[in-house]
Amino acid sequence: MEREPFAVSVAIPAFNEATRIAKTIASIQAQTEPPAEIIVVDDGSLDATAGVARSLGARVLEQGNAGVAAARNHAIREATSPWIAFCDADDLWYPEKLAACRLAHEGQPEAGFLFTDYCVEKRGRVDVPSTFAVTPEFTHLVCERIGDKLSFVEGPAMARALAQCNFVQPSTVLVRRALLLERSIFFDVALPQGQDFCVPEDLEWYLRVLKATDALAIDRVLVQYQRRAGSLSEDSARYKLGDAKLGEIIARTPERYVDGLAAVFAAERRRHFYDSARLYGRALRFGKMQARLREAQRLEFRVADEVLWLLAGVATLPGGARIAGTLSSAWRRILKPALSRSRRTP
């Protein structure tokens, strides 16, 4: 059978990105092996996003504001190449990204899902030089080394690792388009969202894709992910709680996902609540911190977390943040070590 050409359509969902999208498009056009096309899906922008993209040679698809999941689906349906790559409108690709993906594909052509390492830029500086290097779920991933900085990962193993920690960023991903169309694997535009949680549509989509194909991991930093300014801790807290909600969705419809995935989410459920609480604490949202800790405690009671719950309650009082800080220091330096010593004493 004749091998399909490795041609790539790049999909960029964009909403009010006129001031940032030019650098993103330039990084894609600077590839040593350029893509067949760049598609910008303008998701009802109120600025000049569409005009800027057109002026730089991108193919622009316009839609009413429907969100990033719908924008990516629009691009999947309209793309013309066998492979589709995603890139957020403020992220940057390194020049060798597509060339590295082609070489990976040639090494294991059956895999339909490719992804790379990435660094994280925050406030003008690289905050995390390599995401893979600081993610135990990746470094302990069950995989087969098939080349220099290239690993083959079976779909179920990859899905179970992502259920513990999502180390894949959309701007690093390439996927075989026919696979998505034949099996109707589109981003879910109806995932529940709330004031306190956000179910990650990218992770949910990966978990369905990986039921249908295996993956290739390129252990090279080839994307610069731009972490936006703002309440980063609170945003992260909403996504951590969203991971718990995603586990509930998978438990209700396990047939859509890799076998046993619901059990992995169930095992991680307490940690999702705890991590959400910790991040709300960083954002000084102590009431929400208490709520998430209480949910974690219902699953498994821990003395240390009960202390945190009490400290968060103190912090909500007038002038309480300073008192809570003093008590927290006393707990870490004196009370917690003493409690640990008493447990070890026969």
Residue pairs with C-beta under 8 A, 6 or more apart in sequence:
3 109
4 82
5 82
6 82
6 83
6 101
6 102
6 105
6 106
7 35
7 36
7 81
7 82
7 83
8 35
8 36
8 81
8 83
8 84
8 85
8 98
8 101
8 174
9 35
9 36
9 37
9 38
9 39
9 75
9 79
9 80
9 81
9 83
9 84
9 85
9 177
10 28
10 35
10 37
10 38
10 39
10 84
10 85
10 86
10 87
11 39
11 41
11 72
11 75
11 76
11 79
11 84
11 85
11 86
11 87
12 21
12 24
12 25
12 38
12 39
12 40
12 41
12 53
12 58
12 75
12 86
12 87
12 88
12 89
13 41
13 43
13 68
13 71
13 72
13 75
13 86
13 88
13 89
14 21
14 40
14 41
14 42
14 43
14 45
14 49
14 53
14 71
14 89
15 42
15 43
15 44
15 45
15 49
15 65
15 68
15 71
15 89
16 45
16 46
16 47
16 49
17 24
17 45
17 47
17 49
17 89
17 90
18 45
18 47
18 48
18 49
18 51
18 52
19 47
20 89
20 90
20 226
21 40
21 49
21 52
21 53
21 89
21 90
22 52
22 56
23 90
23 92
24 87
24 88
24 89
24 90
24 91
24 92
25 38
25 40
25 53
25 56
25 57
25 58
26 56
27 92
27 93
27 94
27 95
28 34
28 35
28 38
28 87
28 93
29 38
29 56
29 57
30 93
30 95
31 93
31 95
31 96
31 97
31 98
31 99
32 95
32 96
32 98
32 99
33 98
33 99
33 102
34 98
35 81
35 85
35 98
36 80
36 81
37 59
37 79
37 80
37 81
38 57
38 58
38 59
39 58
39 59
39 60
39 61
39 75
39 78
39 79
40 49
40 50
40 53
40 58
40 59
40 60
40 61
40 89
41 60
41 61
41 62
41 63
41 71
41 72
41 74
41 75
42 49
42 50
42 53
42 60
42 61
42 62
42 63
43 63
43 65
43 66
43 67
43 68
43 70
43 71
44 62
44 63
44 64
44 65
44 66
49 89
50 60
50 62
53 60
54 60
61 74
61 75
61 78
63 70
63 71
63 74
66 189
67 189
68 187
68 201
69 187
69 188
69 189
69 191
69 201
69 205
70 187
70 189
72 86
72 170
72 187
73 186
73 187
73 189
75 84
76 84
76 177
76 180
76 181
76 186
77 181
79 177
81 177
82 176
82 177
82 178
83 174
83 175
83 176
83 177
84 174
84 175
84 177
84 180
85 98
85 101
85 173
85 174
86 170
86 171
86 173
87 93
87 170
87 171
87 223
88 170
88 171
88 225
88 226
90 226
90 228
91 169
91 171
91 223
91 224
91 225
91 226
92 223
92 224
92 226
93 171
93 222
93 223
93 224
94 221
94 222
94 223
94 224
96 220
96 222
97 116
97 222
97 223
100 116
100 218
100 220
100 222
101 114
101 116
101 174
101 218
103 147
103 150
104 114
104 147
104 150
104 216
104 218
105 111
105 114
105 216
107 146
107 147
107 150
107 216
108 146
108 152
108 214
108 216
110 214
111 152
111 213
111 214
111 215
111 216
112 175
112 176
112 179
112 209
112 212
112 213
112 214
113 155
113 158
113 173
113 174
113 175
113 176
113 206
113 209
113 210
113 213
113 214
113 215
113 216
114 173
114 174
114 175
114 215
114 216
114 218
115 168
115 172
115 173
115 174
115 215
115 216
115 217
115 218
116 172
116 217
116 218
116 220
116 221
116 222
116 223
117 130
117 131
117 132
117 133
117 172
117 218
117 219
117 220
117 221
117 222
117 223
118 131
118 169
118 171
118 172
118 221
118 222
118 223
118 224
118 225
119 126
119 128
119 129
119 130
119 131
119 221
119 223
119 224
119 225
120 126
120 127
120 128
120 131
120 225
120 227
121 127
121 224
121 225
121 226
121 227
122 227
122 229
122 232
123 229
126 224
127 227
128 134
129 221
130 221
131 138
131 167
131 169
131 225
132 138
132 139
132 167
132 217
132 219
133 139
135 165
135 167
136 165
137 161
137 162
137 164
137 165
137 167
138 161
138 167
138 217
141 151
141 153
141 157
141 158
141 161
141 217
142 153
142 154
142 157
142 161
143 151
143 152
143 153
143 157
143 217
144 151
144 152
144 153
145 151
146 152
149 218
149 219
149 220
150 216
150 217
150 218
150 219
151 216
151 217
151 219
152 214
152 215
152 216
153 161
153 214
153 215
153 216
153 217
154 214
154 215
155 210
155 211
155 212
155 213
155 214
155 215
155 258
156 210
156 211
156 258
156 259
156 260
158 210
158 214
158 215
159 206
159 207
159 210
159 211
159 257
159 258
159 261
160 258
160 260
160 261
160 264
161 167
162 168
162 203
162 206
162 207
162 210
163 207
163 247
163 261
163 264
163 265
163 268
164 264
164 268
166 200
166 202
166 203
166 206
166 243
168 202
168 203
168 206
169 202
169 223
169 225
170 202
171 223
171 225
172 222
172 223
173 206
175 209
176 213
179 185
179 209
179 212
179 213
180 186
180 209
183 212
185 205
185 208
185 209
185 212
186 205
187 201
187 202
187 205
188 201
188 204
188 205
189 201
191 199
191 201
191 204
191 246
191 249
192 199
192 245
192 249
193 199
193 242
196 238
196 241
196 288
196 291
197 238
197 239
197 241
197 242
197 244
197 245
198 235
198 238
198 239
198 241
198 242
199 242
199 245
199 246
199 249
200 239
200 242
200 243
200 246
203 243
203 246
204 246
204 249
207 250
207 257
207 258
207 261
208 256
208 257
210 258
211 256
211 257
211 258
231 283
233 279
233 280
233 282
233 283
234 279
234 280
234 283
234 285
236 279
237 275
237 276
237 277
237 279
237 280
237 283
237 285
237 288
237 292
238 276
240 272
240 275
240 276
240 279
241 272
241 273
241 276
241 292
243 265
243 268
243 272
244 265
244 269
244 272
244 273
244 276
246 265
247 262
247 265
247 266
247 268
247 269
247 272
250 256
250 257
250 261
250 262
250 265
251 262
251 265
251 266
254 261
254 262
269 299
270 296
270 299
270 300
273 292
273 293
273 295
273 296
273 299
274 292
274 293
274 296
274 305
276 292
277 288
277 289
277 290
277 291
277 292
277 293
277 296
277 308
278 289
280 286
280 288
280 289
280 292
281 289
281 308
281 312
284 315
284 321
286 312
286 313
286 315
286 316
287 312
287 316
289 308
289 312
290 309
290 312
290 313
290 316
293 305
293 308
293 309
293 312
294 309
296 305
297 305
297 306
297 309
303 339
304 336
307 331
307 335
311 324
311 327
311 328
311 331
312 324
314 320
314 323
314 324
314 327
315 321
315 323
315 324
317 323
